[in-house]
């Protein structure tokens, strides 16, 4: 799964975006579910790539629960095209989530809390996670709430040393295809990213609390 990540720019190299909102969004070094983040999506009429702020935790457009229901933060790539909560968004409302790194935890038998790790690209550049988004109208207030969730897949050889799942990473050459409304099921993109292009290091258990949201979260510690 993917339950925490770092997002400080919301931009991706080689992808020109239009931003209609204010730029003074907080930097998230320890971003958590329920918070707002930059996502990139394609406007269906103009074809422009828009950078917008959406809340992490998907609410299906058909949800009648005034609380928004269960708000899943992840969707499995193996079932995203078929499950009622995700299939419409996957077919028509795919987006990219630009991040610097994500976090995962490794359980060590007989040893205290799980050991957290930061996982990023070897070149240090931002990269894109596969995500889907929805617009939901609150049944009591008529407020439009826009949300997203991240698609996951089996872990690659690097991440598999600590966890069995990882987020789907979309390579730059597939950005346009992933965001295109012309292909309802680009299923071959829902695969583990090449491990040789990635790096991973142990970090402090301070990351366990979303209240700890600063650059020191990423400092390596002894495993």
C-alpha positions in Angstrom: 0.0 0.0 0.0 1.0 3.7 0.1 0.0 5.6 3.2 2.5 8.5 3.4 4.7 10.5 0.9 6.6 13.8 0.4 5.3 16.4 -2.0 7.1 19.8 -2.2 6.6 21.0 -5.8 3.6 19.3 -7.4 5.4 19.6 -10.8 6.8 17.0 -13.2 9.7 17.5 -15.6 8.6 17.7 -19.2 4.9 18.3 -18.5 3.6 21.8 -18.9 0.7 22.5 -16.5 -1.9 25.2 -15.9 -2.5 26.1 -12.3 -5.7 28.0 -11.5 -5.2 28.0 -7.7 -3.0 29.9 -5.4 0.6 28.7 -5.2 1.1 29.1 -1.4 0.1 25.5 -0.6 2.1 24.0 2.3 5.1 21.8 1.6 4.4 18.2 2.7 7.4 16.2 3.8 5.2 13.7 5.6 1.9 13.9 3.7 -1.0 11.9 5.2 -4.5 10.9 4.2 -7.2 13.6 4.5 -4.8 16.3 3.5 -4.9 18.3 0.2 -2.2 17.7 -2.5 -1.3 18.7 -6.0 -2.5 16.3 -8.7 -2.2 16.7 -12.5 -5.2 15.9 -14.7 -6.2 16.5 -18.3 -9.0 18.9 -19.1 -11.5 16.9 -21.3 -12.3 19.9 -23.6 -9.0 21.9 -23.9 -6.6 19.0 -23.5 -4.5 21.1 -21.2 -2.8 19.5 -18.1 -4.2 21.2 -15.0 -2.5 21.2 -11.6 -5.2 21.2 -8.9 -5.5 20.6 -5.1 -7.5 17.5 -4.1 -8.0 15.6 -0.9 -6.4 12.2 -0.4 -9.2 9.6 0.2 -11.6 8.8 -2.6 -15.3 9.5 -2.4 -17.2 7.9 -5.3 -19.5 10.3 -7.1 -22.5 8.1 -6.3 -21.9 8.1 -2.5 -25.0 9.2 -0.5 -23.3 9.1 2.9 -23.0 12.6 4.3 -19.7 11.6 5.9 -18.3 10.6 2.5 -18.1 6.9 3.3 -14.9 5.0 3.9 -12.6 7.2 1.7 -10.0 4.6 0.5 -6.5 6.0 0.0 -5.4 3.1 -2.2 -6.9 1.0 -5.1 -5.3 -2.3 -6.1 -4.2 -2.3 -9.8 -5.5 -5.9 -10.1 -9.1 -4.9 -9.4 -9.3 -1.1 -10.0 -11.1 -1.6 -13.4 -13.9 -3.7 -11.9 -14.7 -2.6 -8.4 -17.7 -0.2 -8.2 -15.8 2.3 -6.0 -13.1 2.8 -8.6 -14.1 1.6 -12.1 -15.7 4.8 -13.4 -12.8 7.0 -12.1 -10.2 4.6 -13.6 -11.9 4.6 -17.0 -12.5 8.4 -17.2 -10.7 10.3 -14.4 -7.1 9.2 -14.1 -4.5 11.6 -12.8 -0.8 11.9 -11.8 0.4 12.5 -8.2 3.9 14.2 -8.3 6.0 13.3 -5.3 9.6 13.2 -4.1 9.4 9.9 -2.2 7.0 7.6 -0.4 7.4 5.8 2.9 7.0 2.1 3.8 7.5 0.2 7.0 9.3 -3.1 7.7 8.3 -5.4 10.6 11.2 -7.0 12.4 10.1 -10.1 14.4 10.7 -9.6 18.1 11.9 -6.0 17.7 9.7 -3.0 18.8 8.0 -0.7 16.3 8.3 -1.2 12.5 11.3 0.4 10.8 10.3 3.1 8.4 12.0 3.7 5.0 12.0 6.5 2.5 11.8 5.3 -1.2 12.8 7.6 -4.1 14.4 7.8 -7.5 18.2 7.5 -7.6 18.5 10.7 -9.5 16.6 12.6 -6.8 13.9 14.0 -9.2 10.2 14.0 -8.5 8.2 11.2 -10.0 4.5 10.4 -10.7 2.3 8.0 -9.0 -0.8 6.6 -10.8 -4.0 7.9 -9.2 -7.7 8.4 -9.9 -10.0 11.2 -8.9 -13.6 11.9 -8.3 -16.0 14.9 -7.8 -18.6 14.3 -5.1 -21.6 16.5 -4.3 -22.3 16.7 -0.5 -25.9 15.5 -0.1 -26.6 18.1 2.7 -24.7 21.2 1.5 -24.4 20.7 -2.3 -20.6 21.5 -1.8 -18.4 19.9 -4.5 -15.6 17.8 -3.0 -12.8 16.5 -5.2 -10.8 13.6 -3.9 -8.2 11.0 -5.2 -6.6 7.7 -4.3 -3.4 6.0 -5.4 -3.2 2.8 -7.4 -0.9 0.0 -6.0 0.7 -3.1 -7.5 3.0 -5.9 -6.3 6.3 -4.6 -5.0 9.4 -4.7 -7.1 12.6 -6.4 -6.0 13.8 -3.4 -4.0 10.5 -2.6 -2.1 9.8 -6.4 -1.6 12.6 -6.5 0.9 10.3 -4.6 3.3 6.8 -4.8 2.0 4.7 -6.8 -0.6 3.0 -3.8 -2.2 4.1 -0.5 -3.7 2.4 2.4 -5.6 2.3 2.3 -9.3 4.8 4.7 -10.8 4.1 6.1 -14.3 7.3 6.7 -16.3 7.5 10.1 -18.1 7.1 8.5 -21.6 3.6 7.3 -20.5 2.3 10.5 -18.9 0.2 11.5 -21.9 -1.2 8.0 -22.3 -2.2 7.7 -18.6 -4.0 11.0 -18.7 -5.7 10.4 -22.0 -9.5 9.8 -21.9 -9.3 7.8 -25.1 -8.0 4.6 -23.5 -10.3 3.3 -20.7 -8.0 0.6 -19.4 -4.2 1.1 -19.8 -3.7 -2.0 -17.7 -0.1 -2.8 -18.9 1.0 0.4 -17.0 -0.1 -1.0 -13.6 3.2 -2.9 -13.0 6.1 -2.6 -10.6 8.7 0.1 -11.5 12.2 -1.0 -12.4 14.1 -1.3 -9.1 17.5 -0.4 -10.5 16.2 3.2 -10.9 15.2 3.5 -7.3 16.8 3.9 -3.9 15.7 3.3 -0.3 17.0 4.2 3.1 15.9 3.8 6.8 14.6 6.9 8.5 13.4 7.9 12.0 10.2 6.6 13.5 9.3 10.3 13.8 7.6 9.8 10.4 4.9 7.7 12.2 3.2 10.9 13.3 1.9 13.2 10.6 2.5 16.1 13.0 6.2 15.7 12.3 6.2 17.3 8.9 9.7 18.8 8.1 12.8 18.0 6.0 14.5 16.2 8.9 12.0 13.3 8.4 14.1 12.3 5.4 17.4 12.1 7.2 18.9 8.5 7.2 19.3 6.6 10.4 21.0 3.3 11.3 18.8 0.4 10.3 
